[in-house]
Amino acid sequence: MGFTSFAFVIFLPATFLIYWLLIDRVAGRSKTATPQNLFLLAASYLFYGWWDWRFLVLIAFTSLCSYGSGLLIERSDSHRAARCWMLANVIVNLLILGIFKYYDFFVSELAALLGIDASRALLHLVLPVGISFYTFQALSYSIDVYRRRIAATHDVVAFAAFLSFFPQLVAGPIERATTLLPQFCQRRPFSCEQALDGMRQMLWGFFKKMVVADTCAIYADQLFATTASPTAIGTLAGALLFTLQIYADFSGYSDIAIGCAKLFGIRLMRNFDNPYFSRSIAEFWRRWHISLTSWFRDYVYIPLGGSRPTVSDTATHQEARRRLLIVRNTLIIFLISGLWHGANWTYLAWGAYHAILFMPLILTGRNRHYRATVADGRWLPSFREAAQMLGTFLLVAVGWVIFRAEDLTQAWSMLAALADWHTLSPSLLPFDMQKLIETTLLCLLMLSVEWWTRQRSHALEVLNPRRLRPLRLAGYYMLLLLLLQYGGREQAFIYFQF
């Protein structure tokens, strides 16, 4: 059941009304969160099982393994035993993820390398929706229990609801148990202000997905389908359209998920912080898919040693070790990040591309620059800031060509086509220019609103409810009209496939 499906239009209001009008009263009498958690667990399993009921077996198994590992880690009488239980859960979950997501790819590639037929060895398994997201959430729980950052929960219902919470189940944000699980361990009261804020955030998310992303997708798909003879104008337009599509699609999902969670008294972490207003690649990665980036930092990069070398005999040796450590760990993180997105060499190449861009910044210590919002306290950026944002945006767009391409051959041919300035004519585009202009205006509307509200938690956040109320209502109606005009094409979110 997707957020843009007709089934969700019925599911969400019904779930919301039952949750607050019936279940909340039961929770009030029992003075515990168990009735709320049981209902959310049932609703989440219905939501997830709508795709394929067999997926429920997998998420239930993951939930029980991770819940049990937490108890076993807590009861271990030695650090070594606790470490073994933690590693056991990590291995089991990664093994499941590896079999479903990567087994056929690597078997096929190895067979091609050896020149043998591997058709009988392939499993042809259907990739469960959202398995990468809830697996990482389960892993972080057992690791945090092992690190003593959170106590193991004894409430299996609360834990299962935490891992399967339907708004963020299939595409994040990838929540930490340290922040989300405690919310399931206590009764959640209704807040009208929070619910209204959630609906506003959902409205903006639906606009980004159904109006901007799905409209960009129509033309981006056409341009990436012309693999026989790519042109400079086609590659440029395709890169820009997909760059805006994937942002509007994924950040739109995150806005819908975060807003939907607020309807049930749950607060999720922010997953996007205006990444296309970044002044460097390092700032981009602090603002793009924040939950995944911070996950890799805390559970992979830092355990690998981060950028801190072991004590050496001389300062020269220590600096050399530090640089080697930075290069190694940065490359590992970006390659794993690319592989996380799917079993394709294009994702690994995309990760390597960003590692190359990121490496000079982290080696020179400039990766920590630009932590404040761009043009903070000003309406417009300076000339230097505008140039930095444009340069970063174009570098990111080049990376998205590699990411979106079917294979490395197509990626190379499209990027190579950019050098052929003779094919930069708009007349070579395979669609009407009027439609492209219309799509461009929608993208500019999205970016303009997010620029003026870049210091807020989301674009439609209301800081002063009494101020500019007529103008705000007019904005809501305009977004609803655009949804009615451009909606209706139910397209899956891009990150559902990851």
Secondary structure as UniProt FT lines:
FT   TURN            3..4
FT   HELIX           6..18
FT   HELIX           19..23
FT   HELIX           24..30
FT   HELIX           34..49
FT   TURN            50..51
FT   HELIX           54..75
FT   HELIX           79..101
FT   HELIX           103..114
FT   HELIX           119..121
FT   TURN            129..130
FT   HELIX           131..146
FT   TURN            147..148
FT   HELIX           156..164
FT   HELIX           166..168
FT   TURN            169..171
FT   HELIX           177..184
FT   HELIX           192..206
FT   HELIX           207..213
FT   HELIX           214..225
FT   HELIX           232..263
FT   TURN            264..265
FT   HELIX           275..277
FT   HELIX           281..287
FT   HELIX           290..296
FT   HELIX           297..301
FT   TURN            302..307
FT   HELIX           315..340
FT   HELIX           345..363
FT   TURN            364..365
FT   HELIX           366..368
FT   TURN            374..377
FT   HELIX           383..404
FT   HELIX           408..417
FT   TURN            418..419
FT   HELIX           421..423
FT   HELIX           426..428
FT   HELIX           433..452
FT   TURN            453..455
FT   TURN            459..460
FT   TURN            465..468
FT   HELIX           469..486
FT   HELIX           494..497
//
